[in-house]
Amino acid sequence: MILGLKIFNEKGNCASCHQLANAKSVGNIGPSLDDLKPTQVQVKQAVTNGIGIMPAFGNDKILTPQEIEAVSFYVEKVAGN
């Protein structure tokens, strides 16, 4: 889960847009992941393909499939806890 947290805060920069207490992120552009409590499948789909103004981190080759797996696992496990 450490890799997922690192990707969330650094390479993926998810923290700039999303709120997630475990990551100490207070972004307010995208939805609060603590409120949404997405599944790993939902996170993988959104991160890979993009949704709304969120870029397609997978399709645009910003994150590797392994990085998307790590960050989506992390978000599912900690969101709302």
Secondary structure, DSSP 8 states (H G I E B T S, - for coil): -HHHHHHHHTTS-GGGT-EEGGGTEE--SS--HHHH---HHHHHHHHHH-BTTB--TTTTTSS-HHHHHHHHHHHHHHTT-
